[in-house]
Amino acid sequence: MRTGKRGAYVMTYGRWGNQQLLKDCGIIPYLLHKNHGFRAVMVGGGKFESEKFPYLEKYVRGLEMDFLENTNLPTQLDYISSHAEDMDLMILYGAYQQHIPFVEQYRRVRPDGKIYLATDMNIGWANRSPHNHPAYKKFLQSCDVVAASCRATQKHISAKWSVPVDLIRNGWYNFAGVTFDNLFEQKENIILTVGRLGTDQKRTDILLEAFAKVSDDLPDWKLRLVGSINEKFKPYIEKYFATHPELKERVTFTGLIEDKTELADEYKRAKIFCMTSTFEGGTPNVTAEALFAGNYIIFSSVDSAYEAIDENRCGRAFPIGNVDALAKIFREVCPNENLLAEGGHHAVNHAKRNFDAEHIVAKLYYLLYGGQAQ
């Protein structure tokens, strides 16, 4: 039944997890609900019996989730048909071929509806996409807004694809009501990273090896690593501390921090945020978090790196996988208090201009609906 308000449904061919509720795939529907009056629903595969979603009540109250019994295509297409009346906006994350039937079905049952496709891709992925295939072209052309999350990817795929590509960055929303008063007075000599530690993508070993190389030169600096640890990475950690026992008191693995106030404290304490990924699907969510906290940014040269560091105004980039280059940057920037403070101040201003989630969602709303009343 029609609810009386616009309905925004985020569809996926897989499952949603609790962590995703506070990433762009959850932030955007939540803010469409909060600021623009939508009923916002995230639709995905059924949850496991032990699976919990504490963020639903704690941070994104009003956002709904629909769990399908399975993720086979007939079930998903039937869901689109049966909810078509309320599904005024369909949101898709990832320009996957698996999403093509979703778009075809939605256009059959809601030709007047809107589709937002967040490509969530990097340049390498874009080059591998079948962008010249007729079915893929039609898929892209059927979407009302197609967006990339960083300018480098936007420019690249705009030149290759058959549709305009907008820039919708992955922004930060202050779910926990964190204050950033006296931000720079709180900072310590800490290099911070946050993510899925030890995965092939994140290459946490690059950060650890670079820190070991400079540890004698920077004896008053510490390294803090926040996030779940990949099981395959644990033997590496044991070997690392066996090789560098003097770093046990200076290198800390905190584990996953789900409380956003506690996580914000980690960002606020750190002077430097470092990411060593081999690739990202656009702008990683940690970018906005680190910028708003006034961290000096050191990123591997993924597509979004130079946009994150604002052309070296608030950070530096190093070649992907290059331990020596990262160590060299640490030696240069860590002792330079003026550089870190100026870079941190610029990071905050850069974040406010370009990574505020409410402004980003307002832009998306305008792209979809223009001046139409809510």
N, C-alpha and C positions, 0 to 999 in steps of 0.2 A: 504494500500500500504506500502511496505517496505520502511522505512525511511532512510536506509543506516547506521543506528547505532543500536546497541543492544537495545532491549526494556525490561525494568523491570516493571512489573505490580504488584501492591500490591492489592490483592483481599480480600474482607471481605464479609461475609454474612449479615452484618448490615450496619451501617452508619459511616462515618468519621465525626469528629468534628474539629473545628479550633485548639483546644489545642493539638490534636494528631499530627498535622503537625510538631511540635517541640519535639515530643517524638520519641522513637526509630523507630516506624512504619513510621514516616515521615523523620527522619534524615537519615536512611539508604538509601532509594531510592534517596533522594536529593543528598547525597554524591556519590552514584553510578553515578548520572547524572553529578555532578560537577567535580569529580576527575577521573571517568572511562568512560565517554563518552556515558552513557546510555540515552535513552529517558525514563523518569521515570513517571509512571502514577499510581495514587491511585484510585481504583475503588470501589464504594460502592453505597448504596441506595440513592435515590434522596434527595436533600436538601429541607428543609422547606423554604417557601417564604421569611421569615424574617432572615434566617440563613446567616451569613457572614463568610468569610474566609480571614481576613486581613493579616494573616501570609503568604499567597501565594505570594503576591507581596512584602511584607516588608522583609521577611526573607528567603523564599525558592523559589526564582524566578527561573523558569525553571522546577519546579515540576508541573505536570499536575494533574487534577482531572476529572474523568468521573463519572457522577451521573446517575445511572440507574433509570428508571421510577418506578421500584419496586424491592424488594429483593426476589421475588419468585425464586425457583430453575431453572425452565426453562429459565427465563430471564438471570440469571447468567451464565448458561451453554452455552446459545446462544452467550453471549458476549465473552466467552472464545473461542468458535469456530470461530466467525467472526473476532477476533483479533489475531488468532493463529499465523499468519505469522510474526507479529511484536512482539509477546510475547515470547521473548527468555528466559526470567526468570520470573517465577511466585513466588511471595513472599506471605506467609501466616503467620498471627500472631495468635497463639493459636492452640494447638493440639486438635481442636474440631472435633467431629464426623461430624458436618455440613460441614467441609472442605473436607471430603472424596470424594464426587462427583466432586468437583473442580479438585482434583488430577487425578481422573479417566478420566475425560473429557480431561484434558490437556495432559495426556499421550497418549490418542487416537489421538489427533490432532497434537501434537508436541512431538513425542517420542524422538526427539533430544534436546528438551529444558531442562532447569534447573529449579529445585524447591528448594527454601529455606524455611524451616519451623522453625520459631522462636516459641518455645513451650510456652513461656510466662507463665510458670506455677511454682507452688511451690510443695514441696514434698507431701503435703496432696492431692493436685489435682492429682499428678502423681499416687499416690496409688489408687485413685478412677477411673483412666482411664482404659478402657478395653484393656490393652496392650497385652493380650493373645488371643484376638478375631482375627480370621483370616483376616477379612476385615480391622481391625485397624492395624494389623501387615503389611499388604500389603500397606496401606496408608503410614506408616512410611518408609517402605523400598523403596517406589517410590520417596521419596524426596532425593535430592542430598546432602543437608546439613540439619541436624537437630541440633538445638542448644538450650541450656539453657543459662540464663543470669547471673547465679551465680554458683560458683563452687560446693556448697553443693548440689544443685539440679542436676547439671550435673553428679556428681558422683553417686547420688542416682538412677537417671533414666537410666544411662548407665548400671548399674548393673541389671536393671529389664527389659529393652526393648531389642528388637531384632535388634537394629541398633546402630552404633556409635553416640554419642552425643557430639558435640563440645561446647566450651565455647565462646559465643559472648555476651559480657557485654553490658548493656545500657550505652552508653557513653554521653559525653557532647561536644557540638560544640558551638564555640563562635559566634553565629549569629549576636550579636550586636556589635562585635569588642570591647568588654570591656577590659580595662587595669587593671592589678592587681598590679601596682607599690605601694610600701610602704604599702602592704596589712595589716600588723599587727599593723601599726600605726593608721589605720582607725577604728579599732575595739572598740566596746563599750561593756558594761556589758549587753548584750542582749542574750536571748535564743530565737531562731527563729524556727518556723515550717512553712511548706508550703504544701498545699494540699487541698483536699475536706473536709472542716472542719465539724466535727460533724456527719460524717457517721459512721455506725456500724463498718466498716473496719478500719477507721483512729483513732477512740477512742480518740478524742481530749479532752474529759473529764478527761482522765488519766493525761494528761499534765497539765491541769488547776488545778486539785486537788493537784498534787504534788507541783506545784508552790505555791499554797496557804499554804501548809504545811511548806515551807521553807522561805516564804516571810519575816518573822520577822528576821530570821537569815541572810538573804541576802538583806538588805534594799536598796542597790544601784543597784540591778538587775531588769531588765524589761523583759517582755515576749511579743513577737510580733507574731501574727498569720496571715498568708497570705493565702488567698484563698476564694472561695465561701463558704457560710455557708448553711448547710442543714436546711431547714425550720423547721424540727422537733427538731432541736438543739437550736433554738432561745429561747424558754422558759427556757431551762437550763441556757443559758447565763444570762438571766434576773435574775434568782434565784441566780446564782453565784455572781453577783455584789451586789445583795441585801444582801447576806450573808457576802460578803467581800467588803464593799464599799470603804475601804482603797486601794483596788487594781485597782480602775477605772483609775487612772493615770499611772499605771504601766503595765497594760495588754491591749494591743491594737489589735483590729481586723481591718486589713487594707482593707479587701475585696480582690477580684481577681485583680492581677496585671498582665496585658498582655504584657506591654512594657518590653522587656528583659533587657534594660539598667536600668530601675527603679527596676526590680526584682533583678538584680545583685547587686545593691546598698544595698538592704536588706541583702543579703548574706554577702557582704563585711563588713557591720557594725557589724554583729553578731559574738560573740565569740563561741557560741554553737549552733549547729543545733540538734533538737530533733524530733524523729519520734516515735509515740506510736501505730502503727498499730497492729491489731490482726493477719493480714496476708498480704502478698504481692505476686504478681504473678512472683516472681523472684527478680531482682534488681530494686527497684523503681528509677524513673528518678531523683528524688531529691538527690540521693546519690552522683552522679557525680557533680551536681551543687554545693552541699555543700562542697565536698572535694576540688574542684578547688578554691573555695573561702576561703580556709584555716579555715573552721569551725572545732571545736572539735565536734565529732559525738557521740550522745547518741541515741541508737536505741533499741526498743523492740526486743526480740530475734527471729525475723523472720529468714527465711532460709539464707538470704543474710547479716545478721547483722555482723557476725564475719569477713566476707570478707570486708565489708564496713569500719570497724574500724581497719582492718589489725591486727587482734589478739591483740587488746588493745593498739596498737602503736599510734593511733590517735582518740581513743574514748573508750566508754564503752557500754555494753549491759545489759539490765535488763529483768527479766521475764515478758512475755506478761501480761498486765493487772494489774501489781503490783505497786500500787501508792507509797507505802512505800519504795520499792526498788529504784524507780526513785527519790524520794525525798532524799534518802540517797546519791545517786550519786551526785545530785545537791549540797548537803552540802559539799561533799568531793572535788569536782572539781572546783566549782565556785570561791572559795577563792584562788585557787592555780594558780597564774598567770604563773609560769614557766611551769606547766603541760599543761595549755591551749595553750601557745605559742609554746611549743615543739610539742604538738599534732597537732596544726594547720600547722606548717611547714611540719611535716610528711604527713599530709593529702594532701597537694599540690603535694608533690613528689609522693605519692601513686597514686593520680589522673593522673598525667602526664604519669606514667608508665602503668597504667591499664585501664583508663577510657577516653582516648582521642578518640573521635568518628572517626576521620580521620584514626587513626591507626587501630581501630576496623573494619571499613569498608574495609580497605586495606586487613586485615586478611580474612574477608569474601570473598572478591573478589578472593583471592588466593585459598581458599578452593573450590570455585566454578569453577574457570577457570585455576588454576595453573599458569604456565608461558605463557599462551596464550596471544597474542597481543590484545590490546583493540580495 
